[in-house]
Amino acid sequence: MRTTSWKKVALAVGTVAILWGASAFAQTGSTDESKRKVKTKTAPIYPDLARRMNVTGKVKIEVVIAPDGHVKTTRVIGGHPLLVQPCQDALKEWKFVPAPEETTQIVEFEFHLTE
C-alpha cells in the first residue's frame, strides 16, 4: 500500500471511531421520560468573583438521587471552576419525587451576566 492509501485507511478508521463514540454517548444520555421530577430546588448563587471576572457558561453535574428523593452524590461533568461549587451546594438542597429505586441524571445550570 502506498502512503496515501494508508492515510485514507487511517482517516476512515478514525471517522468510524468518532461516530461510534458519539452514538454511544447519545445512547447513555438520559431522556425526559427517565428524569425524576424536582419537588423543590434552590438556585445556585452567582459568585461575586465570577461576576466581576465576567465568567459565564454552563455547569453540568451528574446527580445520584436516592429512592426517597434526596440527592445522594454529585459528580462534576463540566463547567468553570468558579461556578461549580455553588451548583453543588444548591443541588444538596434539591428534593426529587420519590421513586422505587436510585436514579442518576444530569443537571445543567447556566450562568450569564445581566445588566
Buried (B, 14 or more C-beta within 10 A) or exposed (E): EEEEEEEEEEEEEEEEEEEEEEEEEEEEEEEEEEBBEEEEEEEBEBBEEBBEEEBBBBBBBBBEBBEEBEBEEBEBBEBBEBBBBBBBEBBEEBBBEEBEEEBBBEBEBEBEEEE
